[in-house]
Amino acid sequence: MYPGDTWTPHEAHDLEKALSLYAQDYEKMASSPTLLPSVKIESDKLFEAGLDFKEQIRKNNHSLFLSIVRPVTFYLSDYQKTFRFSLADGLIESHAIHSIVI
């Protein structure tokens, strides 16, 4: 789905339009001269931001929602490491094999 799309469960949904819009977005992004190289954040600040984010989510959401949120594991190429974010632990280094590459 593309931002702004709606879908009713149990009804067909054509993904082609969303895929086409995403392809256009990626092409614009790849050819943009305004892209800036990323700046590596020091690990202590990264972990601190993870704890702050965890607390914001806990503070601003209902406990029912919090009970269904699952941890996410991802790979940060700046660190050449895999990390895991959860509402229990915040951000921690992980040794998971499967992850989203960022």
C-alpha positions in Angstrom: 0.0 0.0 0.0 1.1 3.6 -0.7 0.5 6.4 1.8 -3.1 7.5 1.5 -4.3 4.1 0.2 -7.2 2.4 1.8 -8.2 -1.2 1.8 -11.1 -3.1 3.2 -10.2 -6.6 4.6 -11.5 -9.5 2.5 -11.8 -7.4 -0.6 -9.4 -7.4 -3.5 -6.7 -4.7 -3.6 -4.7 -3.8 -6.7 -1.1 -3.4 -5.7 0.2 -2.3 -9.1 -0.6 1.4 -8.6 1.3 1.5 -5.2 4.2 -0.4 -6.7 4.4 2.0 -9.6 4.3 5.0 -7.2 7.1 3.5 -5.0 9.2 2.8 -8.1 8.8 6.5 -9.1 9.8 7.6 -5.6 12.9 5.4 -5.6 13.9 6.6 -9.0 13.6 10.3 -7.9 15.5 9.5 -4.7 18.3 7.7 -6.6 18.7 10.5 -9.1 18.4 13.4 -6.6 21.5 15.6 -6.3 20.3 16.6 -2.8 21.1 13.3 -1.2 23.5 13.7 1.7 25.8 11.0 3.0 24.7 9.7 6.4 26.6 10.6 9.5 27.4 7.8 11.9 26.0 8.4 15.3 28.1 7.4 18.3 26.8 4.1 19.7 26.1 5.6 23.2 23.9 8.2 21.6 22.2 5.6 19.5 21.3 3.4 22.5 20.2 6.5 24.5 17.9 7.5 21.6 16.5 3.9 21.7 15.7 4.2 25.3 14.1 7.7 24.8 12.0 6.3 21.9 10.9 3.3 24.0 9.7 5.7 26.8 7.8 7.9 24.3 6.0 4.9 22.9 5.1 3.7 26.4 3.9 7.1 27.5 1.9 7.9 24.4 0.1 4.6 23.7 -2.5 2.4 25.4 -1.4 -0.7 27.2 -3.5 -2.8 24.8 -1.5 -1.5 21.9 1.7 -2.0 23.7 0.9 -5.6 24.4 0.8 -6.5 20.7 3.9 -4.6 19.6 6.7 -7.0 18.7 10.4 -6.5 18.6 12.0 -5.6 15.3 15.5 -6.7 14.2 17.5 -4.7 11.7 21.0 -4.3 10.3 22.8 -1.0 10.4 25.5 -0.8 7.7 27.2 2.0 9.5 28.1 -0.4 12.3 28.2 -3.6 10.3 26.0 -5.1 13.1 22.5 -6.2 13.7 20.3 -4.5 16.4 17.0 -5.3 18.0 14.5 -2.8 19.3 11.8 -3.8 21.8 9.6 -2.1 24.3 11.1 -4.2 27.0 14.8 -3.5 26.3 15.0 -0.5 24.0 17.8 -0.8 21.5 20.3 -3.7 21.9 22.9 -5.3 19.7 21.6 -8.6 18.3 23.1 -11.7 16.8 20.1 -12.5 14.6 20.8 -13.7 11.1 17.7 -12.4 9.4 17.1 -8.6 9.5 16.1 -5.6 7.5 19.1 -3.8 6.0 19.2 -0.1 6.7 
